[in-house]
Amino acid sequence: MVYLCNIIKQKFLKSVNSILNKEPVKRAEKSIKEFDPNLKIICLEQTARTAQDAATALGCSVGAIVKSLLFSAGEIFILCLVSGDKRCSLKTLKKILDEKDVSMANPDDVKKITGYTIGGVSPVGHLSKVKIFVDTNLERFTTVFAAAGHPNCVFKIQFNQLVKLTSGEIKEIAE
């Protein structure tokens, strides 16, 4: 039994190292570490592709999970950081941007603009510069968890640090 547990543990550690060495995770980690060398990437055994998955794996409130949602408004893209238990309001976003046509970015645009696939979009380390809005609902939590370039990777950060790290504008964008 101990031998079997050791084999499983070795396979898990090998898998974790493989994930941590992926380019998108390295890119997110570089941005995070340049901001604060004490912040660490957490590699989860279970997927954190959804806010609920991440909350379950971390044992925290779903609201403490940061959803990184990319929207397009004409030729511009906006990344909205929203609490895991909230939805971004398109109506509010349209008013803030003074745009009539605002929609969720398609998966190809998400990959092209951020360099991440949906489910692992980090709030930092994007391939293209994007405007970032941080929803006020995230302020309910002292610390939050955000994706770090892969559906199994997150990082823990204080709300005020997240705002500074992303140079995000705090806005009421959730419904």
C-alpha positions as CSV (number, residue, x, y, z in Angstrom):
1,M,0.0,0.0,0.0
2,V,2.8,2.5,0.9
3,Y,4.6,1.6,-2.4
4,L,1.4,2.3,-4.3
5,C,0.9,5.7,-2.5
6,N,4.6,6.6,-3.3
7,I,4.0,5.8,-7.0
8,I,0.8,8.0,-7.1
9,K,2.7,10.8,-5.3
10,Q,5.6,10.6,-7.8
11,K,3.1,10.8,-10.7
12,F,1.3,13.7,-9.2
13,L,4.6,15.6,-8.6
14,K,5.7,14.9,-12.1
15,S,2.4,16.2,-13.4
16,V,2.7,19.3,-11.2
17,N,6.2,20.0,-12.5
18,S,5.0,19.6,-16.1
19,I,2.2,22.1,-15.5
20,L,4.4,24.6,-13.8
21,N,6.9,24.5,-16.7
22,K,4.3,25.4,-19.3
23,E,4.9,28.7,-21.1
24,P,1.6,30.4,-20.0
25,V,2.2,29.5,-16.4
26,K,5.8,30.7,-16.6
27,R,4.6,34.0,-18.1
28,A,2.0,34.5,-15.4
29,E,4.5,33.6,-12.7
30,K,7.1,36.1,-14.1
31,S,4.6,39.0,-13.8
32,I,3.5,37.9,-10.4
33,K,7.0,37.5,-9.0
34,E,8.2,40.8,-10.5
35,F,5.4,42.4,-8.5
36,D,6.0,40.5,-5.3
37,P,8.6,37.7,-5.0
38,N,6.6,36.2,-2.0
39,L,3.6,35.4,-4.1
40,K,3.4,31.7,-5.2
41,I,1.7,29.7,-7.9
42,I,-0.5,27.0,-6.4
43,C,-0.9,23.9,-8.5
44,L,-4.2,22.1,-7.8
45,E,-4.8,18.4,-8.2
46,Q,-8.3,19.1,-9.4
47,T,-9.1,21.6,-12.2
48,A,-10.0,25.2,-11.4
49,R,-11.5,25.8,-14.8
50,T,-14.7,27.2,-13.2
51,A,-15.0,29.4,-10.1
52,Q,-16.9,26.6,-8.3
53,D,-14.2,24.1,-9.2
54,A,-11.5,26.4,-7.8
55,A,-13.4,27.2,-4.6
56,T,-14.0,23.5,-4.0
57,A,-10.3,22.6,-4.6
58,L,-9.1,25.5,-2.3
59,G,-11.8,25.2,0.4
60,C,-12.8,28.8,0.1
61,S,-15.9,30.8,-0.8
62,V,-16.7,30.9,-4.5
63,G,-16.8,34.7,-4.2
64,A,-13.1,34.8,-3.4
65,I,-12.3,33.4,-6.8
66,V,-11.4,36.0,-9.4
67,K,-12.9,35.3,-12.8
68,S,-10.9,36.9,-15.6
69,L,-13.4,37.7,-18.4
70,L,-12.4,39.2,-21.7
71,F,-14.9,41.4,-23.5
72,S,-14.6,43.1,-26.9
73,A,-16.0,46.5,-27.8
74,G,-15.3,47.2,-31.4
75,E,-11.6,46.9,-31.9
76,I,-10.7,47.1,-28.2
77,F,-10.6,44.4,-25.5
78,I,-11.3,44.8,-21.8
79,L,-10.5,42.3,-19.1
80,C,-13.0,42.3,-16.3
81,L,-12.0,40.8,-13.0
82,V,-15.2,39.6,-11.3
83,S,-16.0,37.7,-8.1
84,G,-16.7,34.0,-8.7
85,D,-20.3,34.3,-7.4
86,K,-21.2,37.3,-9.6
87,R,-21.7,38.0,-13.3
88,C,-20.3,40.9,-15.3
89,S,-23.1,43.2,-16.4
90,L,-22.9,43.9,-20.1
91,K,-25.4,46.8,-19.7
92,T,-23.1,48.4,-17.1
93,L,-20.0,47.7,-19.2
94,K,-21.6,49.4,-22.2
95,K,-22.4,52.5,-20.1
96,I,-18.8,52.7,-18.7
97,L,-17.3,52.2,-22.2
98,D,-19.9,54.4,-23.9
99,E,-20.2,51.6,-26.5
100,K,-23.3,50.0,-27.9
101,D,-21.7,46.7,-29.0
102,V,-19.9,44.9,-26.2
103,S,-19.7,41.1,-26.0
104,M,-17.7,38.3,-24.5
105,A,-14.6,37.7,-26.6
106,N,-14.5,34.4,-28.5
107,P,-12.0,31.7,-27.4
108,D,-9.6,32.5,-30.3
109,D,-9.5,36.2,-29.3
110,V,-9.0,35.3,-25.7
111,K,-6.0,33.2,-26.6
112,K,-4.6,35.8,-29.1
113,I,-5.0,38.8,-26.7
114,T,-4.1,37.2,-23.3
115,G,-2.0,34.2,-24.4
116,Y,-4.2,32.0,-22.1
117,T,-6.9,29.5,-22.8
118,I,-10.3,30.0,-21.2
119,G,-10.3,28.4,-17.7
120,G,-6.7,29.6,-17.0
121,V,-6.8,33.3,-17.9
122,S,-4.5,35.1,-15.5
123,P,-5.1,38.8,-14.7
124,V,-1.5,39.5,-15.7
125,G,1.1,38.4,-18.2
126,H,-1.0,39.1,-21.3
127,L,0.4,39.1,-24.9
128,S,-1.3,42.4,-25.6
129,K,-2.0,45.3,-23.3
130,V,-5.6,45.4,-22.2
131,K,-7.6,47.8,-20.0
132,I,-8.5,46.0,-16.8
133,F,-11.6,46.6,-14.6
134,V,-11.7,45.1,-11.1
135,D,-15.2,44.7,-9.7
136,T,-16.0,46.2,-6.3
137,N,-17.5,42.9,-5.1
138,L,-14.0,41.4,-4.8
139,E,-13.4,43.9,-2.0
140,R,-15.5,41.7,0.3
141,F,-12.5,39.4,0.6
142,T,-9.1,40.2,2.2
143,T,-7.5,37.6,0.0
144,V,-8.6,36.3,-3.4
145,F,-7.4,33.6,-5.8
146,A,-6.8,34.2,-9.5
147,A,-5.9,31.9,-12.4
148,A,-2.2,31.6,-13.2
149,G,-2.1,30.5,-16.8
150,H,-3.5,27.0,-16.6
151,P,-6.8,25.5,-15.3
152,N,-5.0,23.8,-12.4
153,C,-2.9,26.8,-11.4
154,V,-3.9,29.8,-9.2
155,F,-2.3,32.3,-7.0
156,K,-3.4,33.9,-3.7
157,I,-3.3,37.7,-3.4
158,Q,-4.7,40.4,-1.3
159,F,-7.4,42.5,-3.0
160,N,-5.5,45.7,-2.8
161,Q,-2.4,44.0,-4.2
162,L,-4.4,42.6,-7.1
163,V,-5.5,46.1,-8.1
164,K,-1.9,47.3,-8.0
165,L,-0.5,44.3,-9.8
166,T,-3.0,44.7,-12.7
167,S,-3.1,48.5,-12.7
168,G,-6.8,47.8,-12.8
169,E,-9.6,50.4,-12.3
170,I,-12.1,49.5,-9.6
171,K,-15.6,49.6,-11.0
172,E,-19.1,48.4,-10.2
173,I,-19.5,46.0,-13.1
174,A,-21.2,43.0,-11.5
175,E,-24.9,42.0,-11.3
